[in-house]
Amino acid sequence: MNYLRQHLGLSRVVTLGPLQPNYGSYYGLAELNSNDNPTPSIFARYVTSQLDHYVRPTVFVGTYGGNRSPLVPSPEKELIGNLAGYRAAGVAYVLTSPGQGLPASPANYKLVAQTPSAWIYHVFDSAPYFGAAGCSVASDGREAATVSCPRSSTLVRRETDLPGWTAEIGGRNLPITRRDGLFQSVTVPAGTRRVVFLYSPPGIVWGILGFVAGAAALGFTAVRRRGGGLPA
C-alpha cells in the first residue's frame, strides 16, 4: 500500500489476487477490479470486450472466484492478452501474489517491487486519467483539470460515464460525450481553461422534495395530536 500510495497517482491498479476488489477504496487507491452486483452495464461491456472475455463482470476479481471455469484462459493470460484494454483504462500497476511472476515482457511491464504480500509490476504507456491530444494538461485531483490547447481539442477523463456527472468551464456547462464505450470526454476551446467535473445523484431534487414533504407531514401530524390533547 505504501508503494502504491507513493507511485500510483491518478492511475489505476489491477490485482491478480493479493488485493481483494473494493479494498482499493478503503486504502484510497483506484482499483479497476470490482465485486459488485449489479454492475453498471457500460462497465460490464467494457470488461468482457476489452479486459477479460471469460469473466463474469459482477465478479471481476482477478482470480478463479465467481465460478470461473478452469477450462478457460486464466485471469493472468487474459490480462496479458488484453493489455491494451487495461492501458486504455489507465492501469499503471499490476499486483500478483508473491512468487507469481508474469511472463517476461520488457516492452510492456517491469517488476518494480517485491513485498511479503504482493509483487508489483509497472505497466508502461498506460493512458493518463486526464488527457487531451496536443494540449498541456495539469490536475491536482480527479474532479478538475487545467487544459492549455493551441486549438479546440477533446479532453478525455477516464471515469465511467454514468448519469449524474456534469462538466463546466467558468460556470458554463459542457456536454459530456462517451469515449471508447465507457469514459467521459468534453470539447474544450483553444487557450487555457479549467474544466471541473461535478456529480449529483440522479433524482436528488425529487429525493429532497420527498424528504421535506415527509418531514412536513410528520410535523403537521404531531401538531394535530398535541392540539387534540388540550383542554376545551
C-alpha positions as CSV (number, residue, x, y, z in Angstrom):
1,M,0.0,0.0,0.0
2,N,2.8,2.4,0.8
3,Y,4.5,1.8,-2.6
4,L,1.2,2.4,-4.5
5,R,0.4,5.5,-2.5
6,Q,3.7,6.9,-3.5
7,H,3.6,6.0,-7.2
8,L,0.1,5.4,-8.4
9,G,-1.1,9.0,-8.6
10,L,-4.4,9.1,-10.5
11,S,-3.7,5.9,-12.4
12,R,-5.3,2.6,-11.6
13,V,-4.1,-0.8,-10.2
14,V,-5.4,-4.2,-11.1
15,T,-5.0,-7.3,-8.9
16,L,-4.5,-11.0,-9.7
17,G,-5.2,-11.9,-6.1
18,P,-3.4,-10.1,-3.3
19,L,-5.7,-7.1,-3.1
20,Q,-9.3,-8.0,-2.9
21,P,-11.7,-6.0,-5.0
22,N,-13.2,-2.9,-3.4
23,Y,-10.4,-2.7,-0.8
24,G,-8.7,-0.2,-3.1
25,S,-11.3,2.3,-2.0
26,Y,-10.6,1.5,1.7
27,Y,-6.9,2.4,1.1
28,G,-7.7,5.4,-1.1
29,L,-6.4,3.7,-4.2
30,A,-8.0,3.5,-7.7
31,E,-8.5,-0.2,-8.2
32,L,-10.1,-1.4,-11.5
33,N,-11.3,-4.8,-10.2
34,S,-14.8,-4.9,-8.6
35,N,-17.1,-7.4,-6.9
36,D,-20.4,-5.6,-7.3
37,N,-23.9,-6.7,-8.2
38,P,-25.4,-5.0,-10.1
39,T,-22.5,-3.7,-12.1
40,P,-23.1,-0.7,-14.4
41,S,-23.9,-2.1,-17.9
42,I,-21.3,0.0,-19.7
43,F,-18.6,-1.1,-17.3
44,A,-19.7,-4.7,-17.7
45,R,-19.5,-4.5,-21.5
46,Y,-16.0,-2.9,-21.3
47,V,-14.8,-5.7,-19.0
48,T,-16.0,-8.5,-21.3
49,S,-15.0,-6.9,-24.5
50,Q,-11.7,-5.2,-23.6
51,L,-10.3,-6.9,-20.4
52,D,-11.4,-10.5,-19.8
53,H,-13.6,-12.3,-22.3
54,Y,-14.5,-15.1,-19.8
55,V,-15.1,-13.3,-16.6
56,R,-18.5,-12.5,-15.0
57,P,-18.3,-8.7,-14.8
58,T,-20.0,-8.8,-11.4
59,V,-17.1,-10.8,-10.1
60,F,-14.1,-9.2,-11.8
61,V,-11.7,-10.3,-9.1
62,G,-8.5,-11.3,-10.9
63,T,-8.8,-14.9,-9.7
64,Y,-10.9,-18.0,-10.3
65,G,-13.6,-16.6,-8.0
66,G,-17.1,-16.3,-9.2
67,N,-17.2,-19.9,-10.5
68,R,-14.8,-19.2,-13.4
69,S,-14.3,-22.3,-15.4
70,P,-10.8,-23.9,-15.1
71,L,-11.2,-24.7,-18.8
72,V,-10.9,-21.1,-20.0
73,P,-7.8,-18.9,-20.1
74,S,-6.7,-17.7,-16.6
75,P,-7.1,-14.1,-15.5
76,E,-3.4,-13.7,-15.9
77,K,-3.5,-14.8,-19.6
78,E,-6.5,-12.6,-20.3
79,L,-4.7,-9.6,-18.7
80,I,-1.6,-10.2,-20.8
81,G,-3.6,-10.8,-24.0
82,N,-5.8,-7.7,-23.4
83,L,-3.2,-5.4,-22.0
84,A,-4.2,-2.7,-24.4
85,G,-7.6,-2.5,-22.8
86,Y,-6.0,-2.2,-19.4
87,R,-3.7,0.6,-20.6
88,A,-6.7,2.4,-22.0
89,A,-8.4,2.2,-18.6
90,G,-5.4,3.9,-17.0
91,V,-4.0,0.8,-15.3
92,A,-0.4,1.5,-14.4
93,Y,0.3,-1.3,-11.9
94,V,-0.5,-5.0,-11.6
95,L,-0.4,-6.9,-8.3
96,T,0.4,-10.6,-8.3
97,S,0.8,-13.0,-5.4
98,P,4.4,-13.3,-4.1
99,G,6.3,-15.7,-6.4
100,Q,3.7,-15.3,-9.2
101,G,5.8,-13.8,-11.9
102,L,4.4,-12.5,-15.2
103,P,6.0,-13.7,-18.4
104,A,9.0,-11.5,-19.4
105,S,7.9,-8.6,-21.5
106,P,10.3,-5.7,-21.1
107,A,8.4,-3.6,-23.7
108,N,5.1,-3.8,-21.7
109,Y,5.8,-4.0,-17.9
110,K,8.5,-4.4,-15.3
111,L,8.7,-5.9,-11.8
112,V,9.3,-2.9,-9.6
113,A,8.7,-4.2,-6.1
114,Q,8.6,-7.5,-4.1
115,T,6.9,-7.3,-0.8
116,P,5.8,-10.1,1.6
117,S,2.2,-9.7,0.4
118,A,2.5,-8.9,-3.3
119,W,4.7,-8.5,-6.3
120,I,4.2,-5.2,-8.1
121,Y,4.5,-4.7,-11.8
122,H,4.6,-1.3,-13.5
123,V,2.7,-1.2,-16.8
124,F,4.3,1.1,-19.4
125,D,2.4,3.6,-21.5
126,S,-0.9,3.5,-19.7
127,A,-3.3,6.2,-20.6
128,P,-3.4,9.2,-18.2
129,Y,-6.6,9.9,-16.2
130,F,-6.9,13.2,-17.9
131,G,-5.7,13.5,-21.5
132,A,-6.1,15.8,-24.5
133,A,-4.1,15.4,-27.7
134,G,-1.8,18.3,-28.5
135,C,-2.5,20.0,-25.1
136,S,-0.8,20.5,-21.8
137,V,-3.0,19.0,-19.0
138,A,-2.4,19.5,-15.3
139,S,-4.6,18.3,-12.4
140,D,-4.4,18.0,-8.6
141,G,-7.3,15.6,-8.3
142,R,-10.0,13.7,-10.2
143,E,-12.6,16.4,-10.3
144,A,-10.8,19.2,-12.2
145,A,-8.0,19.7,-14.8
146,T,-6.4,22.8,-16.3
147,V,-6.0,22.4,-20.0
148,S,-3.9,24.6,-22.4
149,C,-4.6,23.9,-26.0
150,P,-3.4,25.8,-29.2
151,R,-6.8,24.9,-30.8
152,S,-10.1,23.3,-29.8
153,S,-9.5,19.8,-28.5
154,T,-11.1,16.9,-26.7
155,L,-10.4,16.3,-23.1
156,V,-10.8,12.7,-22.0
157,R,-11.5,11.8,-18.4
158,R,-11.1,8.1,-17.8
159,E,-14.0,7.8,-15.5
160,T,-17.2,5.7,-16.0
161,D,-19.7,7.9,-17.8
162,L,-22.7,7.4,-15.5
163,P,-25.8,9.6,-15.2
164,G,-25.3,12.4,-12.8
165,W,-22.0,13.7,-14.0
166,T,-21.8,17.2,-15.4
167,A,-18.8,19.3,-16.6
168,E,-18.3,23.1,-16.7
169,I,-15.8,25.8,-17.6
170,G,-16.2,29.0,-15.7
171,G,-19.7,28.1,-14.7
172,R,-20.8,27.2,-18.2
173,N,-22.0,23.7,-18.8
174,L,-20.1,21.4,-21.2
175,P,-21.8,18.5,-22.9
176,I,-20.2,15.2,-21.8
177,T,-19.9,12.6,-24.6
178,R,-18.9,8.9,-24.2
179,R,-15.4,7.8,-25.3
180,D,-14.5,4.2,-26.1
181,G,-17.8,3.0,-24.8
182,L,-17.0,3.9,-21.2
183,F,-15.1,7.1,-20.5
184,Q,-16.1,10.8,-20.4
185,S,-15.0,13.4,-22.8
186,V,-15.7,17.1,-23.4
187,T,-14.7,19.5,-26.1
188,V,-12.5,22.4,-24.8
189,P,-11.8,25.6,-26.7
190,A,-8.3,27.0,-27.5
191,G,-6.5,28.6,-24.7
192,T,-6.0,27.8,-21.0
193,R,-9.2,26.6,-19.3
194,R,-10.1,24.9,-16.1
195,V,-12.6,22.1,-16.5
196,V,-14.5,21.0,-13.5
197,F,-16.5,17.8,-13.2
198,L,-19.4,17.6,-10.7
199,Y,-21.6,14.7,-9.6
200,S,-25.1,14.9,-8.3
201,P,-27.1,11.6,-7.9
202,P,-29.9,11.4,-10.4
203,G,-33.3,12.2,-8.8
204,I,-31.6,14.0,-5.9
205,V,-34.0,17.0,-6.2
206,W,-37.1,14.7,-6.0
207,G,-35.5,13.0,-3.1
208,I,-35.0,16.3,-1.2
209,L,-38.6,17.3,-2.0
210,G,-39.9,14.0,-0.8
211,F,-37.9,14.3,2.4
212,V,-39.2,17.9,3.0
213,A,-42.8,16.8,2.3
214,G,-42.5,13.8,4.6
215,A,-41.0,15.9,7.4
216,A,-43.8,18.5,7.0
217,A,-46.4,15.8,7.1
218,L,-44.9,14.3,10.3
219,G,-44.7,17.8,11.9
220,F,-48.4,18.5,10.9
221,T,-49.5,15.2,12.4
222,A,-47.6,15.9,15.7
223,V,-49.2,19.4,15.9
224,R,-52.7,18.0,15.4
225,R,-52.2,15.3,18.1
226,R,-50.8,17.9,20.5
227,G,-53.8,20.2,19.8
228,G,-56.2,17.4,20.3
229,G,-54.9,16.8,23.8
230,L,-55.6,20.4,25.0
231,P,-58.5,21.1,27.4
232,A,-61.5,22.8,25.8
